[in-house]
Structure formats: structure tokens, C-alpha cells
Amino acid sequence: MPASILDEEVGHLLDAALIRDTATRLDCPSCGSAHVAQVLGDNGGISYVCTACGHSWS
């Protein structure tokens, strides 16, 4: 495979990975950290906890 085609394909894969990471990443609204854990809430709902600052939200 010519290098130009390989380079183009790798570029597309990297672009797709960056878009997916940006679309699915959740940042803490308090400190902005990306170190967020998903936990079960009191009534079975989904809540989040920042492992950097301890802020929790749902």
C-alpha cells in the first residue's frame, strides 16, 4: 500500500478517535477534571462523582 494512502487512513482513524473521546468525555462542573466516576444514585438513577475534588451530581 502506498504510504500516502496509509497516512490518510491513519489520519481518519485518529480524527474519529478524537471525536469519540470528546463526545463521550464527562468533565466535573466544579473543577473541570476529567476524572469522573459513574455511580448508582439513591433511587437507582445515575450519579457522577469527581475523583479529583469529590463533587457529586446527577
N, C-alpha and C positions, 0 to 999 in steps of 0.2 A: 504494500500500500504506500503511495507517495506520502512523504512527510506532510505536505500541505493539507491533505485530506485528514490525516491523523490529527494534526494540530487543530483543525477546525472542529472535528468531532469532540476532542478533549475540551475545547472551549465551550461547546454546547453543554457538555455534561457538567462542567464547573458552574456555568450560569444557572442550570437547573437546580443544582445543589444549593447554591446561594439563595435562590428564590424560595426554595422549600424551607431552608433554615430560617429565613426572615419571616416567612408566613406562619411558621409554627412556633417560633420562639416567644416565650412569655416573660416579660420583664416586670420586676417589682415596681408598683406605682409609687412606693415610698422612697426607695433608694436607687432604683434603676438597674439593679443587679439582675443578671440572667439566671442566677442560682435559685430557681423556684421549684418547689416540690408540690405535686398534686396529691391531695388527701381527701378522704371522705368527710363530709360535713356532719353536723349533728343529726339531721333528718335524712341522711342518705344522699344528700346533694354533694356536689363537688366544691371543694375549697382549695385554696392555694396558700402556701407558706414560703416566705423568702428565707432561705437558709443563711443568708448573709446578715440580715438585720432583724429577723424574727417577725416581720409584719405579716399578718394573715388577712385574706379577703376571699370573697366568693363571687 
